[in-house]
Amino acid sequence: MTKDRICQNCDLHGRRNVKATKVYRSLFGGEPTYACDRCYSDAMDQSNRVLQKGPYTRQTESGIGHKGGASEDMANLLSGSKAADARKVMLRTILNEPMTAEEASRKAGFDPDYGSPRLSELIKKGLVRTHDRKGRSDRGNPCGRYIATDQGREVAA
């Protein structure tokens, strides 16, 4: 099977014309790779590490990795008490006075990029509605103005 084949891994790493003694496939399938004993052993060690630990370089307690995945901090920010607290503050901010998402975010002490999604969540829950008059964004573009609904006022009280 490996007769007159050279190691494909050694060929990639600079050692030329090393005879292949083994054949393997990667974890993800694909074409067979011909390898010398040393390269075969390295490939099997790497495969075992990936199978045991997963592809991440560091694994957190929550199971969220740190190689191209969401960070643990971002996961905590998007779910749980921080987002819930932000929704409460946004609701209290627009309780009696209609304002744009940017104005409400700044008044609540948030960055508009963080406050606007919280406002959208409140709209979906029926706690906030769009106001009749449109407002202007910081750039002068027309945008919606929002105010708490009766249900929102009850929740905020």
SEZA-437859 format. One line per 2 residues: number of its first residue (from 1); their letters; for each residue x, y, z of N, C-alpha, C. Coordinates in nm, 3 decimals. Example, Ala and Ser with C-alpha at 12.3 -4.5 7.8 and 13.67 -1.06 7.14 Angstrom:
REM SEZA-437859
1) as) 1.319/-0.569/0.780/1.230/-0.450/0.780/1.320/-0.330/0.780 | 1.285/-0.225/0.708/1.367/-0.106/0.714/1.290/0.003/0.787 $
END
This chain:
REM SEZA-437859
1) mt) 0.082/-0.118/0.000/0.000/0.000/0.000/0.087/0.126/0.000 | 0.196/0.129/0.074/0.282/0.246/0.077/0.407/0.225/-0.008 $
3) kd) 0.402/0.124/-0.091/0.518/0.090/-0.173/0.556/0.207/-0.262 | 0.681/0.246/-0.255/0.737/0.353/-0.337/0.667/0.488/-0.317 $
5) ri) 0.610/0.510/-0.202/0.549/0.639/-0.169/0.644/0.715/-0.076 | 0.639/0.847/-0.083/0.718/0.926/0.010/0.623/0.992/0.110 $
7) cq) 0.676/1.026/0.226/0.596/1.088/0.332/0.551/1.226/0.285 | 0.419/1.246/0.285/0.365/1.375/0.241/0.388/1.484/0.345 $
9) nc) 0.390/1.449/0.473/0.414/1.548/0.577/0.558/1.595/0.577 | 0.653/1.503/0.564/0.793/1.542/0.558/0.818/1.630/0.436 $
11) dl) 0.751/1.597/0.329/0.764/1.676/0.206/0.717/1.819/0.231 | 0.614/1.837/0.313/0.565/1.970/0.345/0.659/2.046/0.438 $
13) hg) 0.734/1.974/0.522/0.818/2.037/0.623/0.966/2.040/0.587 | 0.999/2.009/0.464/1.137/2.029/0.421/1.222/1.904/0.405 $
15) rr) 1.189/1.794/0.469/1.269/1.672/0.450/1.218/1.602/0.326 | 1.300/1.586/0.230/1.258/1.530/0.101/1.288/1.379/0.093 $
17) nv) 1.203/1.311/0.021/1.221/1.170/-0.015/1.235/1.076/0.105 | 1.156/1.098/0.210/1.150/1.006/0.323/1.041/0.905/0.289 $
19) ka) 1.076/0.778/0.297/0.982/0.673/0.258/0.863/0.666/0.355 | 0.743/0.657/0.299/0.621/0.644/0.379/0.604/0.500/0.422 $
21) tk) 0.568/0.483/0.551/0.547/0.348/0.604/0.404/0.328/0.652 | 0.327/0.436/0.665/0.190/0.427/0.716/0.098/0.513/0.630 $
23) vy) -0.033/0.486/0.644/-0.135/0.564/0.576/-0.242/0.599/0.679 | -0.291/0.723/0.677/-0.400/0.763/0.767/-0.487/0.867/0.699 $
25) rs) -0.605/0.885/0.754/-0.695/0.992/0.711/-0.712/1.089/0.827 | -0.737/1.215/0.796/-0.757/1.314/0.903/-0.891/1.286/0.971 $
27) lf) -0.915/1.354/1.081/-1.041/1.339/1.154/-1.161/1.378/1.069 | -1.139/1.465/0.973/-1.247/1.517/0.894/-1.260/1.448/0.759 $
29) gg) -1.197/1.332/0.746/-1.206/1.257/0.621/-1.107/1.309/0.518 | -1.143/1.297/0.393/-1.054/1.347/0.289/-0.968/1.235/0.232 $
31) ep) -0.870/1.274/0.156/-0.780/1.179/0.091/-0.685/1.116/0.193 | -0.641/0.992/0.168/-0.543/0.931/0.259/-0.410/1.005/0.252 $
33) ty) -0.342/1.009/0.366/-0.211/1.074/0.376/-0.107/0.967/0.402 | -0.003/0.968/0.322/0.108/0.874/0.339/0.212/0.940/0.428 $
35) ac) 0.259/0.867/0.531/0.349/0.928/0.628/0.455/0.829/0.674 | 0.569/0.887/0.718/0.673/0.806/0.781/0.629/0.777/0.925 $
37) dr) 0.704/0.695/0.998/0.666/0.658/1.134/0.656/0.781/1.224 | 0.753/0.873/1.215/0.753/0.993/1.300/0.632/1.082/1.272 $
39) cy) 0.603/1.109/1.147/0.490/1.195/1.112/0.356/1.128/1.145 | 0.349/0.997/1.128/0.227/0.924/1.162/0.201/0.935/1.312 $
41) sd) 0.307/0.917/1.393/0.293/0.927/1.538/0.249/1.068/1.579 | 0.307/1.171/1.518/0.268/1.310/1.546/0.121/1.334/1.511 $
43) am) 0.077/1.284/1.398/-0.061/1.303/1.354/-0.159/1.232/1.448 | -0.124/1.113/1.494/-0.212/1.040/1.586/-0.217/1.109/1.722 $
45) dq) -0.103/1.162/1.769/-0.103/1.236/1.896/-0.193/1.359/1.886 | -0.182/1.431/1.776/-0.265/1.550/1.756/-0.413/1.513/1.750 $
47) sn) -0.446/1.406/1.680/-0.586/1.361/1.670/-0.640/1.325/1.808 | -0.560/1.256/1.887/-0.603/1.218/2.022/-0.626/1.340/2.110 $
49) rv) -0.539/1.441/2.099/-0.559/1.564/2.177/-0.690/1.631/2.138 | -0.719/1.640/2.010/-0.842/1.704/1.965/-0.964/1.626/2.012 $
51) lq) -0.958/1.493/2.004/-1.071/1.411/2.047/-1.094/1.421/2.198 | -0.987/1.431/2.277/-1.002/1.438/2.422/-1.043/1.576/2.470 $
53) kg) -0.983/1.680/2.415/-1.004/1.815/2.469/-1.095/1.900/2.383 | -1.106/1.873/2.257/-1.179/1.960/2.167/-1.082/2.052/2.096 $
55) py) -1.129/2.127/1.998/-1.039/2.209/1.917/-0.993/2.337/1.985 | -1.045/2.369/2.104/-1.011/2.495/2.168/-0.878/2.486/2.242 $
57) tr) -0.808/2.597/2.247/-0.681/2.600/2.317/-0.702/2.607/2.468 | -0.818/2.661/2.510/-0.850/2.672/2.652/-1.000/2.649/2.666 $
59) qt) -1.040/2.569/2.761/-1.181/2.540/2.781/-1.225/2.603/2.913 | -1.337/2.674/2.910/-1.386/2.738/3.031/-1.484/2.646/3.102 $
61) es) -1.521/2.682/3.224/-1.616/2.601/3.300/-1.751/2.593/3.230 | -1.788/2.700/3.162/-1.917/2.702/3.094/-1.917/2.623/2.965 $
63) gi) -1.798/2.576/2.921/-1.791/2.499/2.799/-1.773/2.585/2.675 | -1.757/2.715/2.693/-1.737/2.803/2.579/-1.588/2.816/2.556 $
65) gh) -1.544/2.785/2.436/-1.402/2.786/2.407/-1.351/2.922/2.365 | -1.223/2.929/2.338/-1.161/3.056/2.304/-1.084/3.050/2.173 $
67) kg) -1.131/2.970/2.079/-1.066/2.967/1.948/-1.175/2.988/1.844 | -1.200/3.113/1.811/-1.299/3.143/1.711/-1.442/3.137/1.762 $
69) ga) -1.463/3.103/1.888/-1.596/3.097/1.944/-1.627/3.221/2.024 | -1.745/3.225/2.081/-1.784/3.339/2.163/-1.703/3.338/2.292 $
71) se) -1.666/3.452/2.340/-1.594/3.457/2.466/-1.693/3.442/2.582 | -1.643/3.399/2.692/-1.729/3.380/2.810/-1.788/3.513/2.854 $
73) dm) -1.709/3.621/2.845/-1.759/3.753/2.884/-1.876/3.796/2.797 | -1.866/3.774/2.666/-1.973/3.813/2.575/-2.097/3.728/2.601 $
75) an) -2.080/3.601/2.629/-2.195/3.516/2.659/-2.267/3.565/2.784 | -2.190/3.606/2.886/-2.252/3.659/3.008/-2.322/3.791/2.982 $
77) ll) -2.265/3.871/2.893/-2.323/4.002/2.862/-2.456/3.987/2.789 | -2.466/3.890/2.699/-2.585/3.875/2.617/-2.699/3.802/2.687 $
79) sg) -2.669/3.730/2.791/-2.776/3.658/2.859/-2.762/3.676/3.009 | -2.869/3.651/3.080/-2.862/3.656/3.224/-2.892/3.793/3.280 $
81) sk) -2.839/3.819/3.397/-2.881/3.935/3.475/-2.836/4.069/3.416 | -2.722/4.077/3.349/-2.677/4.205/3.296/-2.775/4.259/3.192 $
83) aa) -2.818/4.174/3.101/-2.913/4.217/2.999/-3.048/4.249/3.061 | -3.089/4.170/3.158/-3.217/4.194/3.226/-3.213/4.327/3.301 $
85) da) -3.103/4.355/3.369/-3.088/4.483/3.438/-3.090/4.599/3.340 | -3.025/4.582/3.227/-3.022/4.687/3.125/-3.162/4.714/3.071 $
87) rk) -3.240/4.608/3.051/-3.379/4.627/3.003/-3.460/4.707/3.105 | -3.441/4.679/3.234/-3.515/4.751/3.338/-3.478/4.899/3.338 $
89) vm) -3.350/4.928/3.326/-3.304/5.068/3.325/-3.358/5.139/3.202 | -3.355/5.073/3.086/-3.407/5.135/2.963/-3.556/5.162/2.976 $
91) lr) -3.630/5.070/3.037/-3.774/5.088/3.054/-3.803/5.208/3.144 | -3.729/5.220/3.254/-3.750/5.334/3.344/-3.711/5.467/3.278 $
93) ti) -3.614/5.461/3.187/-3.568/5.582/3.119/-3.676/5.640/3.029 | -3.750/5.555/2.958/-3.850/5.605/2.864/-3.991/5.593/2.920 $
95) ln) -4.003/5.592/3.050/-4.132/5.573/3.115/-4.231/5.684/3.082 | -4.192/5.809/3.092/-4.286/5.920/3.076/-4.258/6.010/2.956 $
97) ep) -4.139/5.999/2.900/-4.101/6.090/2.793/-4.056/6.011/2.671 | -4.116/6.034/2.553/-4.072/5.962/2.434/-3.933/6.010/2.391 $
99) mt) -3.849/5.916/2.351/-3.716/5.950/2.303/-3.665/5.844/2.207 | -3.561/5.881/2.132/-3.502/5.787/2.036/-3.420/5.683/2.112 $
101) ae) -3.381/5.578/2.044/-3.301/5.473/2.107/-3.167/5.529/2.153 | -3.107/5.618/2.072/-2.979/5.677/2.110/-2.993/5.762/2.236 $
103) ea) -3.098/5.845/2.241/-3.120/5.930/2.358/-3.145/5.846/2.483 | -3.228/5.744/2.469/-3.260/5.658/2.584/-3.136/5.584/2.633 $
105) sr) -3.054/5.537/2.540/-2.932/5.465/2.577/-2.837/5.556/2.653 | -2.816/5.674/2.601/-2.724/5.767/2.667/-2.776/5.811/2.804 $
107) ka) -2.906/5.838/2.812/-2.964/5.880/2.940/-2.954/5.768/3.044 | -2.964/5.643/2.996/-2.952/5.528/3.086/-2.806/5.495/3.119 $
109) gf) -2.713/5.558/3.046/-2.570/5.534/3.072/-2.511/5.422/2.989 | -2.576/5.386/2.879/-2.527/5.279/2.793/-2.478/5.334/2.660 $
111) dp) -2.396/5.256/2.594/-2.358/5.285/2.457/-2.481/5.257/2.370 | -2.511/5.340/2.270/-2.629/5.315/2.185/-2.629/5.178/2.118 $
113) dy) -2.511/5.126/2.088/-2.504/4.993/2.026/-2.546/4.883/2.122 | -2.538/4.909/2.252/-2.583/4.812/2.351/-2.728/4.838/2.392 $
115) gs) -2.767/4.963/2.399/-2.901/4.997/2.443/-3.009/4.968/2.342 | -2.981/4.986/2.215/-3.081/4.966/2.110/-3.137/4.824/2.107 $
117) pr) -3.053/4.720/2.115/-3.109/4.584/2.120/-3.196/4.559/2.243 | -3.160/4.619/2.357/-3.243/4.603/2.477/-3.380/4.665/2.454 $
119) ls) -3.384/4.777/2.383/-3.510/4.843/2.351/-3.594/4.755/2.259 | -3.528/4.692/2.162/-3.599/4.600/2.072/-3.660/4.483/2.149 $
121) el) -3.589/4.434/2.249/-3.642/4.324/2.331/-3.766/4.370/2.407 | -3.763/4.493/2.458/-3.880/4.547/2.529/-3.999/4.564/2.437 $
123) ik) -3.974/4.603/2.313/-4.083/4.618/2.214/-4.146/4.482/2.186 | -4.063/4.380/2.170/-4.115/4.245/2.144/-4.200/4.193/2.259 $
125) kg) -4.166/4.234/2.382/-4.243/4.191/2.499/-4.368/4.275/2.519 | -4.384/4.382/2.441/-4.502/4.466/2.452/-4.493/4.569/2.563 $
127) lv) -4.375/4.594/2.616/-4.357/4.689/2.724/-4.326/4.829/2.672 | -4.289/4.840/2.546/-4.255/4.968/2.483/-4.321/4.971/2.347 $
129) rt) -4.362/5.089/2.302/-4.420/5.105/2.169/-4.355/5.225/2.101 | -4.373/5.233/1.970/-4.321/5.349/1.898/-4.416/5.466/1.918 $
131) hd) -4.362/5.583/1.927/-4.438/5.705/1.948/-4.483/5.758/1.811 | -4.588/5.841/1.812/-4.642/5.894/1.686/-4.541/5.981/1.611 $
133) rk) -4.471/6.068/1.683/-4.375/6.158/1.618/-4.240/6.091/1.601 | -4.179/6.110/1.486/-4.044/6.059/1.461/-3.943/6.155/1.522 $
135) gr) -3.826/6.103/1.551/-3.718/6.185/1.604/-3.605/6.195/1.504 | -3.494/6.251/1.545/-3.374/6.263/1.462/-3.259/6.197/1.535 $
137) sd) -3.181/6.120/1.460/-3.063/6.056/1.519/-2.953/6.161/1.536 | -2.843/6.120/1.595/-2.729/6.211/1.612/-2.677/6.263/1.478 $
139) rg) -2.697/6.184/1.374/-2.650/6.224/1.240/-2.755/6.302/1.163 | -2.871/6.324/1.224/-2.976/6.402/1.160/-3.074/6.321/1.078 $
141) np) -3.060/6.191/1.081/-3.151/6.105/1.005/-3.280/6.081/1.084 | -3.393/6.065/1.015/-3.517/6.036/1.087/-3.511/5.898/1.153 $
143) cg) -3.563/5.889/1.273/-3.565/5.760/1.343/-3.685/5.757/1.437 | -3.716/5.638/1.484/-3.832/5.621/1.572/-3.807/5.676/1.711 $
145) ry) -3.916/5.715/1.776/-3.913/5.754/1.916/-3.998/5.653/1.992 | -3.960/5.623/2.112/-4.024/5.516/2.187/-4.072/5.564/2.323 $
147) ia) -4.178/5.500/2.372/-4.231/5.530/2.504/-4.289/5.402/2.563 | -4.292/5.395/2.694/-4.343/5.276/2.763/-4.494/5.263/2.745 $
149) td) -4.542/5.140/2.733/-4.685/5.114/2.726/-4.741/5.109/2.869 | -4.873/5.096/2.880/-4.934/5.083/3.013/-4.880/4.961/3.085 $
151) qg) -4.865/4.852/3.010/-4.810/4.729/3.068/-4.666/4.754/3.115 | -4.589/4.830/3.036/-4.452/4.863/3.075/-4.445/4.947/3.201 $
153) re) -4.540/5.040/3.214/-4.543/5.123/3.336/-4.575/5.038/3.459 | -4.663/4.938/3.444/-4.695/4.850/3.556/-4.574/4.769/3.599 $
155) va) -4.500/4.720/3.499/-4.381/4.639/3.529/-4.274/4.724/3.597 | -4.257/4.848/3.549/-4.154/4.937/3.604/-4.186/4.984/3.745 $
157) a) -4.314/4.985/3.780/-4.353/5.038/3.912/-4.317/4.946/4.025 $
END
